[in-house]
Amino acid sequence: MEMLSLGYSPCPNDTFIFYALANSRIETGNLQFREILGDVETLNQMACRAELDITKVSFHALGYLRDDYVLLRSGAALGKGCGPLVVARTACGMQDLQGKKIAIPGRLTTAFLLLQLFNPALGDRVTVMPFHLIIDAVRNGDVDAGLIIHESRFTYQKAGLHQVIDLGTWWEDLTGLPIPLGGIIAKRSLGPGRITLISACIRRSIEYAFENPKEPKGYIKHHAQELDDAVIEQHIRLYVNNYSRELGEDGLRAVREFFRMSEEQGLIQRSLKQLME
């Protein structure tokens, strides 16, 4: 058996996707997986240091990793109505945040790249912190606004905060495409055969979770930042979809457009490597 390191986040969508793979519920051929859980920005940084064989990363991070990693066809987080939000203590417009301090969940997150695509100047005074601390930082006045992701989009109103903009909706209106949030990547050095097998294993893991939806619940709740059952269900329904099963042409077109726009604005470097094997 060959042991490969596998990184993913403790968020409900990832633990739902990888439950069967991590708990030996499916056949994986001659491969074994050593799971490493961390928030997405930690995984982004680990991938930049080539520390993981396979990992979830932000599509922003993948912009810097395309020479060494390839995007897998299964496990991605794309969709409509699921993008990052900018929130503040009081109702305001994005123009009011010019020169203000904005908390972001990481410099390599897709959320931050979307913020820069919307207005590059808004990236000048950012404060980086773990995503689950941003709502409190905004509520307490430590920052003027926050860029929130994951389950925070379901809980910010309980903290009395106001949405300034939905950057996912902005992207969808601009391009007509789903927003590419995060994908699963594998080292190119693993070779096409193993990469194809890994992607197939992830697809089977997703199908297993959909076929046995009650079984992963304990695993998901053990790792979730937000333990409310309704929020967990919302999170999975929003972020695990047909694009997760198979990226498809529509999903691939969204990723390529995301990179094209970012390259044109000089936010990421161009790569001549094929995005997928």
N, C-alpha and C positions, 0 to 999 in steps of 0.2 A: 504493500500500500504506500501511496505517496501522500505526504502531509503538506497541505497548502494553507497559508494564513489567509483569513477572510475577515475583512473589517466591515462593520455596519453599525448604525446608530441604535440607541435604545428606544427610538421613537416607535410608536405602534405599527406604522406601515412597514418598517424594516424588520421588526421582530415577527410580524405576521408573515412576511415574505420568506424569512430565513428559518422559521421555526422547524420545519420538517428537515431541512438540511443540517441544522445544528443539533437536532435530537435524533438523528439516524432513523427517520421515518420513511426515507426513500432510498432507492438503490443509486449508488454513486460510482459504480465501477471500481477502479483501483485507486480512487481518490478519497482522501479524508480531509476534513476541514477543521482548522483550529480557529474558532471565532474570537475576534477582538472587538469589543464594543466601545465606542467613543462618540462624542458629539461630532457632527459633520465637519466642523473646522479642524478638529484634532485629526480626523481621518484624512482631510485634505493635506494637512502638513506632513503626515506620515507617508502619504503617497508621493509627495514632493521629494521625500528622502528615500523613496523606493523601498520602504520597509514592509510593504504588504504585497502579497501575490495577487490577491483579488480584493477589491474594496468598493464601497459606496463612496462617491465623491460628488461635490457640487459640479455642475457643468462649467461653472467659472474656472474651477481648479483644473478640470480636464483641458481647458484651453492652454495650460502650461505643461500638460503631461502627455500630449499626443505622440511625442517621439518615442516614449517608453511604454505606454499603455494603450490598449485597444478597448473600445466601447463594446460591451456585450449587448445582445439583442433582448435579454430579459432582465427584469428587476428595476427598471428605471422609474423615476417619478416625473411624469409629465401630465398635463391636463389643462382644463379650463376651469376658471373659478377657484383656483388653488394657489395663486401667486402670493408673494410677500406683501405686507401692508406697512405703510408708514403711519404711526399713531402719535398723538400728542395729548397733553392734559386738557387743552381747550380746542375748540373748533378753529381751524385755520386752513390756509392754502399752502401749497408747496413753495410759493414765492416768499411766504413769511418765514421759511426755514433757511433762507439764504444766510450763510455766515453763522448759523446756529449749530449747537452741539448735538449730533445725532448718534445714538447707540446703534451699532451694527453687530450681527452675530459672527463676523469674521471677514477678513479682507478677501478671502478666496471663495466666499459663498456666492451663489447665483444671485441672491437678494442684493448684495452690494454691487455686483456688476450691472444689474437692472437699474439700480439707483443712479449709477454713473451714466448709463445709456440715456436715462431720462434727463439728467442734468449733471454733467461732470463736476460742476462747482460744488455740488452737495456732498462730494466726497472729501472736501478739504478739512472739515473739523469733525471727524468721526471718532468715536470711542468704541473699542472692541471689547465685547464681553460675551459670556455664554448666553445662548438664546433665551434660556429660561429665566435669566435675571433682568432682561430688558424691560419688561412691563413694570417691575418694581422701581427700576431706575428712573423711568419716565414719571411714574406716579409720585415718587419722592422728590422730583425736581433735580436729580443729579444730572440729567440731560434734558434737552429741550424737546426731543422727539426720539422715537425708536423705530427701527426696522425689524419687524417681527415675522417669524416663520413658524412652521410646524403647528403644534396645538395652540400656540399663543393666539392664533387668529380666531380661535373659538372662545377665548377667555378674557381678552383685553377689555371688553365692555363691562365685565364684572368689576374691573379695577377703576371704572369711571373714565376711561380714556376714549378719545375720539379718533376715528379714521380720517387721515389726511388724504391718502390716495391708496388705491389698490394697484400695485405695479403690474400684477398679472393681467388685470383688465386692460390697463394701458397697453401692454404688449399685444394682447389679443386684438384690440381695436386697430393697432398699428399694422399688424402682420396677418391677422386672420388665422394664426397658428396657435397650437397649445404651447403653454410655457414650459420649457425644459428646465426642471429644477435640479434633479440629481440623477446620476446613472451609476451602473456597476461597471467597473473596468478591471482588466486583467493584464498582467505583464506580457508584452509582446514576446518576450523570451520563452514563455511557456509553449509557444508553437501553436499552429492552427488546430491540430487534433485535440489537444487538451483544452484549448479555449472553447472549441465547439462543445465538448463534453461538459465543461463547467457551465456554459450558458444553458445547456439542456437540463442540467441538474437544478439550476435556479428556477427554470420554467416548471419543472416537476414539483419543486418545493412550493411554488405559488399555487399550482393546481391542487396540491394536497391540502393547503390551508383553506382554499375555497370549498373543497369537498368535505372538510371536517372543521367547520368554523368554530365549534366550541372547544376543540382540543387545544389550540394555541393560547387560549385566554389567560391561563395562569402564567405562562411564560411572558406574555405581553404585559400583564399587570405588574409582574415582578420588576420589569425594567422601565416602565413608563414614568415620566416626570409627572404627568397629569393622570391620576388614578380614577377619575370619574368615568364610569362605564359609558355614559352617553358621549363624552368627549372622545374616548378611545374609538368607539364605533364610528363617529363622524370622521375622525382622522383616517381610519382605514378606508372608509368608503370614498373619501376625497382623493387620497394619494395612491391607492392600489386599484388599478383599472386595466383596461385592455392594453394600454401602453406598457404596463408593467409586465404583462404576459409576453408581449412581442412589440418591440419598438415600432415596427412597420414603416412604410414610406412616409406617412404623414409626420410621424414622430421624428424620423431621421431628417426630414426637410426642416422641421422646427429647430433641431440642434444645429444644422448647417447654417441656417439663417441667423441664429443667435451668434455663432462664431463669426460669420461674415460681417455683421454689423459691428461687433466688438473689435475685429481686426481693422475695419475701415476707420474707426475712431481711435485706433492706437491703444486700446485698452488691453489687448492680448496680442502676442506675436503670431504670425502665420506659421502653419506647419504643412509640409508637403506629404506627410504620411497619411495613408488611408485611415479614416476614422474607425472603420470596422473591418474585421478580417473577411 
